[in-house]
C-alpha cells in the first residue's frame, strides 16, 4: 500500500522539477511512511513519485518507482494484487526476469507483455501509473470496484495526478475553487460522483477505468470492467448450491487477503459481515486473529461491544477496543477535513479513524473490513422498504397518466422536505425510485436549501442527471442476467455509493494512520457470483440478508445471526444537542455570512429542528474554510486555525 504522484509536461516548457515531486509525495507520507522515491525521465518530460507502506517484500528490492529490465517502463503503484505469484512462472517462461518478490514488479511485466489487457489478470485493489519511455505515454488505472483513489488535473501546461488531492494542490499552477455542480450532487449523495470532485478542474478516475495520456497530450479514458462482467446465470441452481459456491469463493477471497509480510487483523463490529470475516480467517490461521472494535462513552445503544466480545471469545481472537466521545470527534475535526480532501459527509469516518489508530498502535498494519456485504445481499432495512414500495404503490402510481400524476403531486398532503415527497416527485417526473443507499437532500428540498444565486448559476441541473446513465448502463449490462430491482439497487451502490463514499471513508481514514484496509466481500469474482443470485433466493424468508444468514448458519454463533440489525452509526444526533451543536451553529452562521451557497432561513430552520443533516453542511463549510479560503495547507491544522478551539 502506497501513495503515488506524478507529472507529465504537455508542452515545450521547462523540465519537471524533482523537488516539486518530492513535496507532492511528502504531503501523502502517511500513506507510505516506510520509503520514498522519485523517477524523472532523462528529458525531464515525465516524473513519478511514490511513498511506500511496505506490506509484501519488505526489502529495498520493493522500492518504487520501479523499472522493467531495460528501463523503458516505470511504475508507481498503490495497492495490493493478491494473485501476483500465480503469474510469475508464466512471465519467467517468456523471458522476464525479476529482482524482487513484490507484486509491483509482476504488474509491470504483465503490462509489458499484455498492455492494458494486463488489468484483466489482476485480482486485488490498485491505483497505478506506468510511464512508457519509448511511446512517451502515461498509463493510469483504478481497480474494478474503486477501493483505491486516483485524482488528476491539467494546469500550467502539465498533467498532474496523485493518490490524494492535497498532493496535487502542492503544484503552484493549480488553482482552488468550488465545482458548484459537484456541490449540488454532494448535497444528494454525501460525496461528489466521479469523475468530478468538489475542486473545479480536479477529477477522479472512475472505478474500473484506465486512462492513456498520449505523446500529443490527448487523454483517452476507457472502461475495462463493469459490475456484471463476472455474473453468470445459474437457473438450475438451488439456494443451497448458491450458498456453497458463495462460501467457497468468500473463503478464497479472505485467504488471498491474508497474504502479507506484516501483521494483519480484522475490524470487528459483532455484526454478521465482520464476524464471518473472523470465522474464515480463524480457520486458516495457526495463531489468534487480531480483532479491533470501537464504541462510544455514555452511548450504550450505539455500542456493539457485547457482540464483538462474544465473537472474539468464540474464535479465540486477541481482542482490542477503544471508546471515544464527543470531545474526540471535535478534536479530530481538523484531521477529518484534512485527510478527506473533499467532504465525505459520513460521521462514521471518525470511529474508523480511531479504530485504525488503535490497530496501528497495536502493531497491526493490515486490516480486513466488511464493506460490500450489505450491498451484495440486501443488508439494509431501507432497501426492503424501497422494494415493498417499488413492487406496490410505485407500480400503480407510475401507470397513471402524466397529467393526473402532476395533479396528485400538487395536492399531496406531504412535508416537502420528506423523502416520501421526493419519491412521489420522482414518480411524477418519470425518474427512477432508488437513487442510492446514502441520500441526504431530495431535489425539492435541495433547491430550497441552496441560495438563489447558486440555483441561477446551475440552471436546470438535477441529480437525476447522475442516476440516468447508471440506469441505462444497468439495463444494457443486465440483459440475460438478473435485471430484478434488488440487483439494480446493488448495481447502483457498487458504482456510486461504495467507491465514492464508503470505500473512500475506509481508504482515507485507514491511510491517515498508515494501515492498509482490505475488502474481501468486494473481490470482483465474489461480486459477480453474488450478483448472479436471483431476488427470489436472495430475499427468500424476508428480512435483511436472508440468504447470507442461511449461508453462514453454523459458521458463526446463532446469536450473531439472529440479533437485530444495527448499522455502524455515530451518536451525532445526541452530540448536536450539546457542544458539537454549538460548533455547528457558529460555523454555519459565519460561513453563510461570507459565502453564497446556502439559503440562511432554510439552514436556520434545520438548526431549530436539530436536524441531523446539518452535519453534512458543517462538513462542507469546514472543507471550504480549509481548502478554498485557506491557502498553502501543508499539514493537519489546529483546532484554533479552523476556529474550533475554546
ZAFIZA-250380 format. One line per field, with one value per residue (C-alpha): x, y, z; residue number from 1; residue in one letter; chain. Coordinates in nm, 3 decimals, m for minus. Each point is the difference from the previous one (the first is absolute). Example, Ala and Ser with C-alpha at 12.3 -4.5 7.8 and 13.67 -1.06 7.14 Angstrom:
X: 1.230_0.137 $
Y: m0.450_0.344 $
Z: 0.780_m0.066 $
pos: 1_2 $
code: A_S $
unit: A_A $
END
This chain:
X: 0.000_0.138_m0.065_0.090_0.038_0.129_0.030_0.020_0.092_m0.245_0.188_0.354_0.040_0.278_0.076_m0.209_0.152_0.107_m0.032_m0.367_m0.063_0.164_m0.223_m0.306_0.109_0.088_m0.350_m0.135_0.276_m0.269_m0.091_0.356_0.225_0.254_0.170_m0.010_0.119_m0.012_0.070_0.053_0.030_0.332_m0.157_m0.189_m0.337_m0.148_0.047_m0.147_0.012_m0.086_m0.041_0.016_m0.179_0.189_m0.236_0.150_0.377_0.118_0.351_0.144_m0.077_m0.362_0.100_m0.210_m0.020_0.113_0.121_m0.001_0.325_0.106_m0.142_m0.256_m0.299_m0.036_m0.280_m0.133_m0.262_m0.239_m0.182_0.028_m0.042_m0.061_0.049_0.332_0.197_m0.224_0.123_0.371_0.080_m0.171_0.193_0.331_m0.067_m0.033_0.339_m0.092_0.246_m0.080_0.205_m0.260_m0.284_m0.242_m0.335_0.111_0.258_m0.247_m0.250_0.271_0.099_m0.364_m0.048_0.315_m0.142_m0.370_m0.045_m0.332_m0.136_0.229_m0.266_m0.229_0.253_0.023_m0.200_0.017_m0.014_0.220_0.063_0.304_0.199_0.239_0.222_0.110_0.326_m0.014_m0.359_0.021_m0.327_m0.153_m0.235_m0.225_m0.245_m0.236_m0.118_m0.334_m0.202_0.182_0.159_0.300_m0.034_0.180_m0.037_0.128_m0.007_0.166_0.164_0.294_0.045_0.043_m0.209_0.009_m0.127_0.013_m0.162_m0.132_m0.108_0.218_0.307_m0.133_m0.060_0.374_0.047_0.024_m0.206_m0.305_m0.269_m0.263_m0.368_m0.328_m0.157_m0.356_m0.153_0.188_m0.125_m0.359_0.045_0.190_m0.315_m0.182_0.258_0.231_0.287_0.075_m0.062_0.291_0.155_m0.054_0.136_m0.095_0.314_m0.075_0.226_0.123_m0.145_0.001_0.044_m0.321_0.019_0.071_0.156_0.343_0.140_0.267_0.178_0.159_0.314_m0.212_m0.170_m0.330_m0.164_m0.214_m0.206_m0.151_m0.199_0.159_m0.242_m0.366_m0.177_m0.177_0.310_0.046_m0.371_m0.133_m0.359_m0.047_m0.374_0.040_0.173_m0.179_0.044_0.231_0.219_0.030_0.093_0.273_0.146_m0.009_0.158_0.275_0.075_m0.007_0.237_0.239_m0.033_0.090_0.289_0.144_m0.033_0.205_0.308_0.226_0.351_m0.127_m0.258_m0.367_m0.340_m0.366_m0.238_m0.270_m0.336_m0.174_m0.226_m0.034_0.250_0.296_m0.073_0.012_0.332_0.134_m0.136_0.155_0.331_0.015_m0.048_0.302_0.236_0.220_m0.004_m0.275_m0.169_0.061_m0.339_m0.079_m0.323_m0.110_m0.284_m0.125_0.016_m0.345_m0.182_m0.078_m0.271_0.266_0.252_0.045_0.281_m0.206_m0.034_0.357_0.133_m0.221_0.142_0.358_m0.041_m0.169_0.289_0.282_0.093_0.227_m0.246_0.064_m0.248_m0.007_m0.269_m0.041_m0.225_m0.120_0.327_0.192_m0.219_0.047_0.374_0.026_m0.204_0.309_0.158_m0.328_m0.019_0.369_0.015_m0.328_0.117_m0.364_m0.292_m0.112_m0.298_m0.027_0.077_0.112_0.332_0.073_m0.023_0.180_0.290_0.021_m0.029_0.262_0.228_m0.058_0.103_0.315_0.103_m0.042_0.246_m0.264_0.062_m0.259_m0.372_m0.291_m0.333_m0.358_m0.104_m0.207_m0.195_m0.309_m0.009_0.043_m0.254_m0.266_0.120_m0.170_m0.348_m0.074_0.068_m0.287_m0.222_0.094_m0.071_m0.346_m0.076_0.133_m0.201_m0.313_m0.115_0.278_m0.130_m0.355_0.099_0.244_m0.267_m0.226_m0.011_0.263_m0.254_m0.167_0.336_0.081_m0.333_0.059_0.344_m0.136_m0.276_0.210_m0.031_0.368_0.283_0.200_0.322_m0.086_0.137_m0.362_m0.061_0.323_m0.116_m0.334_0.187_0.220_m0.299_m0.173_0.307_0.054_0.331_0.142_m0.114_0.335_0.282_0.242_0.038_0.124_m0.231_m0.004_m0.213_m0.268_m0.024_m0.283_0.158_0.346_m0.127_m0.142_0.324_0.239_0.014_m0.187_0.335_0.130_m0.330_0.025_0.359_m0.092_m0.289_m0.224_0.254_m0.149_0.166_m0.212_0.269_0.238_m0.235_m0.134_0.325_0.037_m0.356_0.061_0.322_m0.173_m0.268_0.264_0.226_m0.263_m0.163_m0.016_0.105_m0.190_m0.173_m0.213_m0.026_0.222_0.280_m0.061_0.046_0.319_0.129_m0.051_0.159_0.296_0.052_m0.068_m0.042_0.261_0.296_m0.056_m0.129_0.039_0.331_0.143_m0.079_0.189_0.291_0.047_m0.042_0.208_0.278_0.001_0.135_0.226_m0.189_m0.134_m0.367_m0.099_m0.355_m0.069_m0.370_0.096_0.226_m0.125_m0.052_m0.212_m0.195_m0.089_m0.122_m0.208_m0.167_m0.091_m0.233_m0.361_m0.220_m0.232_0.295_0.181_m0.311_m0.173_m0.127_m0.007_0.213_0.341_0.267_m0.235_0.211_0.332_m0.126_m0.091_0.338_0.199_m0.228_0.228_0.309_m0.057_m0.209_m0.378_m0.036_0.205_m0.213_m0.330_0.083_m0.190_0.158_0.220_0.186_0.341_m0.119_0.126_m0.203_0.008_m0.368_0.082_0.322_m0.165_m0.206_0.312_0.342_0.011_m0.327_0.156_0.294_m0.237_m0.221_0.295_0.187_m0.306_m0.100_0.351_0.017_m0.330_0.095_0.298_m0.114_m0.292_m0.076_m0.286_m0.330_0.035_m0.372_m0.006_0.317_m0.131_m0.315_0.215_0.197_m0.319_m0.119_0.332_0.010_0.268_0.063_0.174_0.300_0.036_m0.008_0.258_0.229_m0.019_0.052_0.311_0.137_m0.056_0.171_0.307_0.048_m0.162_0.041_0.315_0.311_0.311_m0.124_0.297_m0.117_m0.295_m0.110_m0.059_m0.344_0.073_0.095_m0.348_m0.168_m0.092_0.192_m0.147 $
Y: 0.000_0.335_0.350_0.101_0.327_0.114_0.272_m0.014_0.315_0.067_0.279_0.114_0.155_m0.057_m0.348_m0.135_0.100_m0.293_0.214_0.063_m0.375_m0.060_0.263_m0.164_m0.342_0.129_0.146_m0.356_m0.155_m0.147_m0.235_m0.129_0.071_m0.276_0.126_0.274_0.022_0.223_m0.075_0.278_m0.095_0.090_0.289_0.128_m0.044_m0.247_m0.080_m0.253_m0.001_m0.258_m0.025_m0.362_m0.189_m0.329_m0.300_m0.257_m0.035_0.238_0.011_0.293_m0.202_0.115_0.367_0.213_0.145_m0.330_m0.072_m0.301_m0.162_0.259_0.308_0.071_m0.040_0.156_m0.061_0.177_m0.218_0.014_m0.316_m0.374_m0.263_m0.328_m0.242_0.146_m0.316_m0.201_0.203_m0.009_m0.349_0.086_0.327_m0.167_m0.262_0.287_0.140_0.260_0.025_0.121_0.186_m0.012_m0.206_0.292_0.016_0.334_m0.165_m0.266_0.271_0.182_m0.311_m0.092_0.345_m0.043_m0.326_0.087_0.377_0.122_m0.357_m0.078_0.155_m0.294_m0.231_0.196_m0.109_0.268_0.374_0.256_0.342_0.000_0.209_m0.137_0.226_m0.142_0.168_m0.132_0.107_0.315_m0.120_m0.006_m0.282_0.042_m0.252_m0.035_m0.339_m0.146_0.095_0.324_m0.099_0.224_0.362_0.179_0.372_0.214_0.349_0.213_0.326_0.209_m0.214_m0.314_m0.310_m0.059_m0.303_m0.145_m0.235_0.300_0.346_0.171_m0.120_0.154_0.328_0.023_0.088_0.382_0.012_m0.168_0.246_m0.074_0.066_m0.184_m0.214_0.113_m0.282_m0.248_0.186_m0.037_m0.377_m0.018_0.124_m0.302_m0.277_0.120_m0.014_0.130_m0.267_m0.087_0.141_0.333_0.109_0.306_0.168_0.153_m0.153_m0.287_m0.337_m0.357_m0.299_m0.208_m0.358_m0.265_0.254_0.071_0.310_0.043_0.335_m0.011_0.176_0.274_0.075_m0.169_m0.171_m0.305_m0.161_m0.346_m0.243_m0.344_m0.160_0.023_m0.140_m0.269_m0.124_m0.295_m0.075_m0.321_m0.130_m0.334_m0.066_m0.361_0.079_m0.039_0.236_m0.257_m0.016_0.379_m0.010_m0.258_0.187_0.337_m0.131_m0.172_0.318_0.217_m0.240_0.034_0.379_0.020_m0.243_0.221_0.308_m0.168_0.015_0.239_0.032_0.215_m0.065_0.003_m0.003_0.094_0.278_m0.175_0.166_m0.317_0.002_m0.282_0.131_0.065_m0.313_m0.210_0.164_m0.109_m0.355_m0.055_0.153_m0.206_m0.331_0.080_0.123_m0.169_0.300_0.226_0.248_0.361_0.173_0.370_0.172_0.356_0.137_0.318_0.118_0.035_m0.105_m0.365_m0.032_0.064_m0.246_m0.358_m0.104_m0.285_m0.170_0.070_m0.150_m0.305_m0.060_0.063_m0.247_m0.260_0.001_0.054_0.341_0.251_0.284_0.376_0.282_0.378_0.230_0.352_0.292_0.336_0.171_m0.254_0.082_0.376_m0.042_m0.200_0.240_0.175_m0.338_m0.121_0.294_m0.026_m0.372_m0.020_0.254_0.054_m0.051_m0.357_0.105_m0.322_0.032_m0.365_0.138_0.098_m0.347_m0.154_0.235_m0.082_m0.377_0.018_0.190_m0.270_m0.269_0.186_0.060_m0.371_m0.082_m0.120_0.146_m0.182_m0.015_m0.182_0.188_m0.100_0.264_m0.132_m0.282_0.214_0.112_m0.352_m0.170_0.268_0.074_0.336_0.035_0.301_m0.219_m0.225_0.306_0.114_m0.345_m0.011_0.345_m0.089_m0.322_0.168_0.362_0.103_m0.232_0.135_0.368_m0.003_m0.152_0.302_0.258_0.272_0.285_m0.197_m0.065_0.372_0.084_m0.266_0.144_0.353_m0.118_m0.246_0.079_m0.071_0.187_0.126_m0.064_m0.368_m0.296_m0.108_0.322_m0.058_m0.349_0.138_0.274_m0.261_m0.212_0.309_0.100_m0.350_m0.042_m0.303_m0.078_m0.109_0.255_m0.175_m0.110_0.333_0.284_0.328_0.270_m0.070_0.226_0.220_0.048_0.053_0.280_0.177_m0.055_0.154_0.374_0.168_0.097_m0.357_m0.128_0.255_m0.098_m0.369_0.047_m0.306_m0.244_m0.302_m0.291_m0.227_0.090_m0.214_m0.297_m0.020_m0.128_m0.267_m0.119_m0.015_m0.191_m0.243_m0.078_m0.065_m0.214_m0.201_m0.136_m0.379_0.019_0.120_0.327_m0.013_0.311_m0.119_m0.040_0.353_0.122_m0.202_0.115_0.369_m0.018_m0.197_0.270_0.312_m0.023_m0.267_0.135_0.369_m0.005_m0.323_m0.113_0.351_0.035_m0.326_0.095_0.355_m0.080_m0.319_0.155_0.303_m0.241_m0.189_m0.328_m0.194_m0.103_m0.300_m0.072_m0.374_0.042_0.219_m0.249_0.032_m0.376_m0.013_0.308_m0.167_m0.313_0.200_0.194_m0.330_m0.086_0.079_0.215_m0.292_m0.180_0.304_0.125_m0.333_0.003_0.379_0.225_0.139_m0.235_m0.298_m0.220_0.108_m0.092_m0.348_m0.028_0.067_m0.189_m0.241_0.203_0.281_m0.004_0.007_0.296_0.210_m0.112_0.052_0.328_0.313_0.190_0.283_0.218_0.151_0.337_0.302_0.189_0.325_0.069_0.005_0.196_0.265_0.087_0.066_0.146_m0.123_0.183_0.324_m0.049_m0.074_0.306_0.237_m0.139_m0.003_0.353_0.131_m0.198_0.127_0.359_m0.012_m0.237_m0.045_m0.372_m0.050_0.170_0.118_m0.031_m0.362_m0.082_0.177_m0.211_m0.314_0.123_0.072_m0.354_m0.150_m0.155_m0.268_0.122_0.312_m0.232_m0.015_0.378_0.034_m0.237_0.216_0.323_m0.134_m0.135_0.334_0.191_m0.224_m0.077_0.289_0.296_m0.131_0.003_m0.215_m0.266_m0.227_m0.202_m0.067_0.341_0.070_0.038_0.369_0.036_m0.121_0.207_m0.310_0.072_0.106 $
Z: 0.000_m0.100_m0.118_m0.354_m0.189_m0.335_m0.262_m0.378_m0.192_m0.286_m0.177_m0.068_0.343_0.253_0.139_0.286_0.333_0.214_0.312_m0.083_m0.034_0.335_0.163_m0.152_0.126_0.346_0.031_m0.006_0.212_0.229_m0.287_m0.012_0.299_m0.078_m0.317_m0.264_m0.357_m0.311_m0.366_m0.255_m0.367_m0.170_m0.192_0.305_m0.167_0.249_0.365_0.243_0.379_0.262_0.377_0.112_0.274_m0.018_0.012_m0.241_m0.048_0.271_m0.148_m0.199_m0.315_0.034_m0.036_m0.235_m0.257_m0.152_m0.353_m0.228_m0.111_m0.258_0.170_m0.271_0.236_0.345_0.250_0.310_0.161_0.295_0.110_0.025_m0.272_0.179_m0.289_m0.116_0.078_m0.235_m0.298_0.074_m0.144_m0.330_m0.025_0.084_m0.269_m0.248_0.097_0.261_0.289_0.352_0.258_0.282_0.148_m0.033_m0.175_m0.148_m0.222_m0.118_m0.102_m0.194_m0.195_m0.062_m0.152_m0.207_m0.132_m0.039_0.014_0.150_m0.021_0.295_0.224_m0.072_0.169_0.325_0.304_0.264_0.061_m0.169_m0.142_m0.226_m0.244_m0.266_m0.209_m0.336_m0.107_m0.356_m0.070_0.217_0.146_0.348_0.104_0.307_0.146_0.296_0.128_m0.104_0.307_0.084_0.329_m0.069_m0.118_m0.283_m0.078_m0.287_m0.152_m0.267_0.101_m0.117_m0.310_0.211_0.074_0.376_0.192_0.351_0.251_0.192_m0.110_0.259_m0.191_m0.323_0.183_0.068_m0.367_m0.026_m0.323_0.156_0.104_0.265_m0.058_0.054_m0.271_0.066_m0.203_0.218_0.310_m0.120_m0.035_0.331_0.171_m0.143_0.035_0.286_m0.247_m0.349_m0.266_m0.228_m0.206_0.175_0.335_0.204_m0.136_m0.340_m0.264_0.219_m0.094_0.126_m0.226_0.026_0.133_m0.262_m0.238_m0.138_m0.169_m0.264_m0.042_m0.345_m0.117_m0.160_0.333_m0.088_0.299_m0.077_0.279_m0.044_0.212_0.033_0.248_0.096_0.305_m0.205_m0.182_0.237_0.044_m0.156_0.006_0.179_m0.040_0.107_0.331_0.331_0.294_0.159_m0.310_m0.001_0.370_m0.054_m0.298_0.178_0.318_m0.197_m0.195_0.313_0.175_m0.295_m0.001_0.369_m0.048_m0.273_0.220_0.273_m0.223_0.189_0.136_0.290_0.279_m0.103_0.171_m0.043_0.105_0.204_0.065_0.115_m0.304_m0.253_m0.256_0.228_0.207_m0.317_m0.083_0.338_m0.037_m0.343_0.106_0.320_m0.183_m0.221_0.275_0.257_0.235_0.142_m0.232_0.103_0.031_0.055_0.107_0.075_0.214_0.167_0.359_0.156_m0.319_0.063_m0.263_m0.266_0.139_m0.119_0.234_0.149_m0.338_m0.107_0.324_m0.047_m0.350_0.111_0.287_m0.222_m0.249_0.251_m0.143_0.168_0.039_0.027_0.071_0.005_0.140_m0.140_0.092_m0.133_0.090_m0.206_m0.300_0.040_0.057_m0.324_m0.217_m0.145_m0.078_m0.149_m0.241_m0.086_m0.068_m0.194_m0.263_m0.099_0.238_0.058_0.206_0.198_0.373_0.003_m0.126_0.361_0.163_m0.300_0.063_0.370_m0.044_m0.277_0.236_0.263_m0.249_m0.102_0.361_0.070_m0.280_m0.249_m0.347_m0.216_0.082_m0.162_m0.005_m0.082_m0.255_m0.290_0.161_0.064_m0.362_m0.138_0.229_0.068_0.350_0.050_0.150_m0.220_m0.306_0.107_0.042_m0.352_m0.143_0.160_m0.138_m0.346_m0.029_0.142_m0.017_m0.240_m0.271_0.039_0.012_m0.292_m0.227_0.050_m0.283_0.043_0.053_0.278_0.167_m0.009_0.163_0.267_0.077_0.033_0.234_0.204_0.376_0.055_0.167_m0.298_0.189_0.044_m0.196_m0.066_m0.190_m0.195_m0.101_m0.126_m0.188_m0.171_m0.097_m0.138_m0.202_m0.140_0.184_0.178_0.356_0.151_m0.019_0.233_0.357_0.137_m0.094_0.186_m0.164_m0.259_m0.304_0.129_0.340_m0.146_m0.221_0.304_0.190_m0.254_m0.061_m0.286_m0.149_m0.006_m0.143_m0.281_m0.073_m0.019_m0.244_m0.028_0.147_0.179_0.180_m0.220_m0.256_0.209_0.038_m0.357_m0.161_0.268_m0.062_m0.374_0.054_0.238_m0.257_m0.265_0.217_0.187_m0.315_0.034_0.365_0.307_m0.085_0.316_0.214_0.283_m0.253_m0.127_0.356_0.037_m0.339_0.077_0.344_m0.138_m0.262_0.209_0.378_0.070_m0.198_0.064_0.359_0.198_m0.149_0.007_0.369_0.060_m0.225_0.127_0.370_0.005_m0.207_0.230_0.263_m0.246_m0.008_m0.298_m0.015_m0.214_m0.113_m0.057_m0.079_m0.297_m0.171_m0.357_m0.042_0.317_m0.111_m0.329_0.174_0.251_m0.282_m0.162_0.291_m0.101_0.220_0.086_0.166_0.138_0.182_0.070_0.357_0.021_0.217_m0.076_m0.136_0.005_m0.228_0.151_0.346_m0.117_m0.167_0.319_0.240_0.186_m0.085_0.251_0.322_m0.047_0.235_m0.246_m0.295_0.183_0.175_m0.112_m0.288_0.130_m0.246_0.072_0.130_0.193_0.267_m0.198_0.081_0.371_m0.040_m0.217_0.307_0.210_m0.085_m0.360_m0.061_0.120_m0.235_m0.288_0.058_0.027_m0.301_m0.227_0.097_m0.074_m0.324_m0.136_0.088_m0.236_m0.279_m0.241_0.001_0.246_0.080_0.364_0.097_m0.123_0.195_0.309_m0.018_m0.002_0.300_0.197_m0.073_0.114_m0.346_m0.039_m0.356_0.129_0.051_m0.380_m0.031_0.277_m0.191_m0.311_0.195_0.176_m0.330_m0.172_0.280_m0.006_m0.369_m0.189_0.235_0.168_m0.219_0.001_0.241_0.074_0.300_0.229_0.135_0.366_0.155_0.037_m0.368_m0.098_0.271_0.201_0.319_0.331 $
pos: 1_2_3_4_5_6_7_8_9_10_11_12_13_14_15_16_17_18_19_20_21_22_23_24_25_26_27_28_29_30_31_32_33_34_35_36_37_38_39_40_41_42_43_44_45_46_47_48_49_50_51_52_53_54_55_56_57_58_59_60_61_62_63_64_65_66_67_68_69_70_71_72_73_74_75_76_77_78_79_80_81_82_83_84_85_86_87_88_89_90_91_92_93_94_95_96_97_98_99_100_101_102_103_104_105_106_107_108_109_110_111_112_113_114_115_116_117_118_119_120_121_122_123_124_125_126_127_128_129_130_131_132_133_134_135_136_137_138_139_140_141_142_143_144_145_146_147_148_149_150_151_152_153_154_155_156_157_158_159_160_161_162_163_164_165_166_167_168_169_170_171_172_173_174_175_176_177_178_179_180_181_182_183_184_185_186_187_188_189_190_191_192_193_194_195_196_197_198_199_200_201_202_203_204_205_206_207_208_209_210_211_212_213_214_215_216_217_218_219_220_221_222_223_224_225_226_227_228_229_230_231_232_233_234_235_236_237_238_239_240_241_242_243_244_245_246_247_248_249_250_251_252_253_254_255_256_257_258_259_260_261_262_263_264_265_266_267_268_269_270_271_272_273_274_275_276_277_278_279_280_281_282_283_284_285_286_287_288_289_290_291_292_293_294_295_296_297_298_299_300_301_302_303_304_305_306_307_308_309_310_311_312_313_314_315_316_317_318_319_320_321_322_323_324_325_326_327_328_329_330_331_332_333_334_335_336_337_338_339_340_341_342_343_344_345_346_347_348_349_350_351_352_353_354_355_356_357_358_359_360_361_362_363_364_365_366_367_368_369_370_371_372_373_374_375_376_377_378_379_380_381_382_383_384_385_386_387_388_389_390_391_392_393_394_395_396_397_398_399_400_401_402_403_404_405_406_407_408_409_410_411_412_413_414_415_416_417_418_419_420_421_422_423_424_425_426_427_428_429_430_431_432_433_434_435_436_437_438_439_440_441_442_443_444_445_446_447_448_449_450_451_452_453_454_455_456_457_458_459_460_461_462_463_464_465_466_467_468_469_470_471_472_473_474_475_476_477_478_479_480_481_482_483_484_485_486_487_488_489_490_491_492_493_494_495_496_497_498_499_500_501_502_503_504_505_506_507_508_509_510_511_512_513_514_515_516_517_518_519_520_521_522_523_524_525_526_527_528_529_530_531_532_533_534_535_536_537_538_539_540_541_542_543_544_545_546_547_548_549_550_551_552_553_554_555_556_557_558_559_560_561_562_563_564_565_566_567_568_569_570_571_572_573_574_575_576_577_578_579_580_581_582_583_584_585_586_587_588_589_590_591_592_593_594_595_596_597_598_599_600_601_602_603_604_605_606_607_608_609_610_611_612_613_614_615_616_617_618_619_620_621_622_623_624_625_626_627_628_629_630_631_632_633_634_635_636_637_638_639_640_641_642_643_644_645_646 $
code: X_X_X_X_X_X_X_X_X_X_X_X_X_X_X_X_X_X_X_X_X_X_X_X_X_X_X_X_X_X_X_X_X_X_X_X_X_X_X_X_X_X_X_X_X_X_X_X_X_X_X_X_X_X_X_X_X_X_X_X_X_X_X_X_X_X_X_X_X_X_X_X_X_X_X_X_X_X_X_X_X_X_X_X_X_X_X_X_X_X_X_X_X_X_X_X_X_X_X_X_X_X_X_X_X_X_X_X_X_X_X_X_X_X_X_X_X_X_X_X_X_X_X_X_X_X_X_X_X_X_X_X_X_X_X_X_X_X_X_X_X_X_X_X_X_X_X_X_X_X_X_X_X_X_X_X_X_X_X_X_X_X_X_X_X_X_X_X_X_X_X_X_X_X_X_X_X_X_X_X_X_X_X_X_X_X_X_X_X_X_X_X_X_X_X_X_X_X_X_X_X_X_X_X_X_X_X_X_X_X_X_X_X_X_X_X_X_X_X_X_X_X_X_X_X_X_X_X_X_X_X_X_X_X_X_X_X_X_X_X_X_X_X_X_X_X_X_X_X_X_X_X_X_X_X_X_X_X_X_X_X_X_X_X_X_X_X_X_X_X_X_X_X_X_X_X_X_X_X_X_X_X_X_X_X_X_X_X_X_X_X_X_X_X_X_X_X_X_X_X_X_X_X_X_X_X_X_X_X_X_X_X_X_X_X_X_X_X_X_X_X_X_X_X_X_X_X_X_X_X_X_X_X_X_X_X_X_X_X_X_X_X_X_X_X_X_X_X_X_X_X_X_X_X_X_X_X_X_X_X_X_X_X_X_X_X_X_X_X_X_X_X_X_X_X_X_X_X_X_X_X_X_X_X_X_X_X_X_X_X_X_X_X_X_X_X_X_X_X_X_X_X_X_X_X_X_X_X_X_X_X_X_X_X_X_X_X_X_X_X_X_X_X_X_X_X_X_X_X_X_X_X_X_X_X_X_X_X_X_X_X_X_X_X_X_X_X_X_X_X_X_X_X_X_X_X_X_X_X_X_X_X_X_X_X_X_X_X_X_X_X_X_X_X_X_X_X_X_X_X_X_X_X_X_X_X_X_X_X_X_X_X_X_X_X_X_X_X_X_X_X_X_X_X_X_X_X_X_X_X_X_X_X_X_X_X_X_X_X_X_X_X_X_X_X_X_X_X_X_X_X_X_X_X_X_X_X_X_X_X_X_X_X_X_X_X_X_X_X_X_X_X_X_X_X_X_X_X_X_X_X_X_X_X_X_X_X_X_X_X_X_X_X_X_X_X_X_X_X_X_X_X_X_X_X_X_X_X_X_X_X_X_X_X_X_X_X_X_X_X_X_X_X_X_X_X_X_X_X_X_X_X_X_X_X_X_X_X_X_X_X_X_X_X_X_X_X_X_X_X_X_X_X_X_X_X_X_X_X_X_X_X_X_X_X_X $
unit: A_A_A_A_A_A_A_A_A_A_A_A_A_A_A_A_A_A_A_A_A_A_A_A_A_A_A_A_A_A_A_A_A_A_A_A_A_A_A_A_A_A_A_A_A_A_A_A_A_A_A_A_A_A_A_A_A_A_A_A_A_A_A_A_A_A_A_A_A_A_A_A_A_A_A_A_A_A_A_A_A_A_A_A_A_A_A_A_A_A_A_A_A_A_A_A_A_A_A_A_A_A_A_A_A_A_A_A_A_A_A_A_A_A_A_A_A_A_A_A_A_A_A_A_A_A_A_A_A_A_A_A_A_A_A_A_A_A_A_A_A_A_A_A_A_A_A_A_A_A_A_A_A_A_A_A_A_A_A_A_A_A_A_A_A_A_A_A_A_A_A_A_A_A_A_A_A_A_A_A_A_A_A_A_A_A_A_A_A_A_A_A_A_A_A_A_A_A_A_A_A_A_A_A_A_A_A_A_A_A_A_A_A_A_A_A_A_A_A_A_A_A_A_A_A_A_A_A_A_A_A_A_A_A_A_A_A_A_A_A_A_A_A_A_A_A_A_A_A_A_A_A_A_A_A_A_A_A_A_A_A_A_A_A_A_A_A_A_A_A_A_A_A_A_A_A_A_A_A_A_A_A_A_A_A_A_A_A_A_A_A_A_A_A_A_A_A_A_A_A_A_A_A_A_A_A_A_A_A_A_A_A_A_A_A_A_A_A_A_A_A_A_A_A_A_A_A_A_A_A_A_A_A_A_A_A_A_A_A_A_A_A_A_A_A_A_A_A_A_A_A_A_A_A_A_A_A_A_A_A_A_A_A_A_A_A_A_A_A_A_A_A_A_A_A_A_A_A_A_A_A_A_A_A_A_A_A_A_A_A_A_A_A_A_A_A_A_A_A_A_A_A_A_A_A_A_A_A_A_A_A_A_A_A_A_A_A_A_A_A_A_A_A_A_A_A_A_A_A_A_A_A_A_A_A_A_A_A_A_A_A_A_A_A_A_A_A_A_A_A_A_A_A_A_A_A_A_A_A_A_A_A_A_A_A_A_A_A_A_A_A_A_A_A_A_A_A_A_A_A_A_A_A_A_A_A_A_A_A_A_A_A_A_A_A_A_A_A_A_A_A_A_A_A_A_A_A_A_A_A_A_A_A_A_A_A_A_A_A_A_A_A_A_A_A_A_A_A_A_A_A_A_A_A_A_A_A_A_A_A_A_A_A_A_A_A_A_A_A_A_A_A_A_A_A_A_A_A_A_A_A_A_A_A_A_A_A_A_A_A_A_A_A_A_A_A_A_A_A_A_A_A_A_A_A_A_A_A_A_A_A_A_A_A_A_A_A_A_A_A_A_A_A_A_A_A_A_A_A_A_A_A_A_A_A_A_A_A_A_A_A_A_A_A_A_A_A_A_A_A_A_A_A_A_A_A_A_A_A_A_A_A_A_A_A_A $
END
